[in-house]
Amino acid sequence: MGPDELGDDEDYEVIKPPRNLKSKVRELSAREASKFDPIKDAETALQRLSGNFDDWMKNETRDLAEAWKAVEQDGLNTETMDRVYQTTHNIRGQAVTLGFPLVGEAAALFCHLMDTVPDASHLPKELAARYVAAIRAMVAENARDENSPTGKALVNGLADVTDALLDRMPKPKQD
């Protein structure tokens, strides 16, 4: 609702933020500018952090295992599926950066499956368990990319089973 749409009896105040960003930034000297390379700086920072990537990915898969343990204890329901989804989504988002693109593919497939099923009751628990086991195994066995035939076979097998399942699933009716 714009100012013209407000009634006469309503008070309001329009606040305009200052636009003085230039005063917040310092211009670089020619010498500083010649040395300024934000991409190189970011790559250097990533290189320094990369020694932690394996541990971070192991922590992510540990979180997935804990989320799956809740499914085993409480069953597959909206709450437990949401937790599994969130941890899988985190893995999907971080896998490439952390050097595990193949794990990211598996996590993306699992997220797609969970996004596509109408609710937790339509998600085959056995297939979900296979995704969790595959993601954890690929990280444990350092199956990072296409150079891992076992990891690639796992991802392809899960993709085939998932595609077949989704093809058989009734499609929602269009209005």
N, C-alpha and C positions, 0 to 999 in steps of 0.2 A: 504494500500500500504506500503510495507516494504522499508527499505533503499536501497536495491538492485534494486528496481523498479523505483526509482527516476532518472530523467534525470541528466546528468552532469551539466547542467546549473542551477539547482535548489539548493539553499542553505538550509540547515536544520541543526538543532542542536538537539542531543539526550540528554534529561535531565533525569538523574537517581536520584530519590529521595533518601535521606539518609535512611538507615535502622537501625537506632539506637534507636529503641523503648525501648530497655532494659534500656537505660540511662534515659528514661522519667518515669520509674516506680520504685517505691521503694519496696524492698522486706520486707515482714512483719516479725517481730520477732516471735518466737514461741508463745509467750503470745498473740500477736495481731492476729496471725493466728488461735489460738484456739477460739477466740471470733468472728472471721470473718464468717458471715453467710449471704450472699447476698440475699438468698431467704427469710429468716426471716426478714431482713431489708426491703425488698420490700413489704412483707405482712404487716409489721407494718406501712409502709407509706400508703399503700392502706387502711388500717383500719382507719388511721387518716383522709384520704380524703373521706372515705365512707359517712360521714355526708353530703357531698355536692352532692352525686350521684343523689339523687332524683331531686334536683334543676337542675342539668346538663341535666338530661333526659327531664325534663319539658321544658328547653330551646330548646333542640333539636326538640321536638314536636311543640313548638311555631314556630320554623323556618320552619318546614314542613307545618304548617297551613298558614304561610305567602307565601310560595311557591305555595300552592294550591290556595290561594286567587288570585294570578297572573293568574292561569289557569282559574278561574272563570271570571276574568276581560278581559283577552286577548285571551281566548280559549286555546285549547290543541294544541300546535305547538312544533317545535323542541326546541325552547328557553325555553318555560315554562316547557316542559317535562324534559329537562336537569336539570333545577333547582330542580324540584321535585325529580328527580333521585338522584342528589347529596345529598340532605338532607336525603332522605331515606337510601342511602348508608352509610352516617355518622351514622345514627341510627343503622343500621345493624351491623356496625363495633364496636360500643360502647355499645350496649345493654347488652351483657353478662357481660362485665367488670362493668357496672353500676348497675348490679343486676336485669336486665329485659330480661332474655333469651327468654321468650315468645314473647315479643315485637320484639326481634331480629329475631325470626322465621317469624313473619308477614312482617317485613321489607325485609328479604331475599326473601320471596315469591314475594313481590311487585317488588323488583329489578329484579328478574328472569323474571317476566312478562314484564317489560320494556325492558330488554335485548333481549327478544325473539321476541317481535313484530317488524315488519320491520321498522315502523316509527310511529310518534305520531298519525297519522290518523287511525291507526289500534288499538290503545289503547282505549278500551271502557271507556269513561269518568265516567260513573256511577260506574263501578267496581273500577276505580282508586280512586274515591271519597270515596268508602267504605273502601278501604285500609287506606286512610288518617284518616277517622273517627275512624276506629278500632284501629289504632296505638295510636291515641290521647286518645281514651277512655281507652285503657288498661293501659296507663301511669297514667291517671287521677284516675282510679279506683284501681291502685296498683296491677294490674294483672301481676305478675312477672313471674310465672312459671307454671308447670303442676298442681299445687295445686289450680289453678284458673279455675274452670269449665267453667265459662263464657268466659274468655280469650281463653281457649283451644278450645271452640266451635267456637269462632270467627275465629281463625287461621285455624281450620279444614274446616269451611265453605268457607273461602276465597280460601283455597287450592283446594277444590273440584271445585269451580266455575272457578278458573284459569286453572286447568288441563283440564276441559271440553272445555274452550275457546281455549286453545292452541292445543288441539286435533283436533278441527274443522278448525283451521287456516291452509291455504295452506302452504305446506312445500316448502322451496326454492329449485329450481332445482339444481342438482349436475352436474358439468361439466364432 
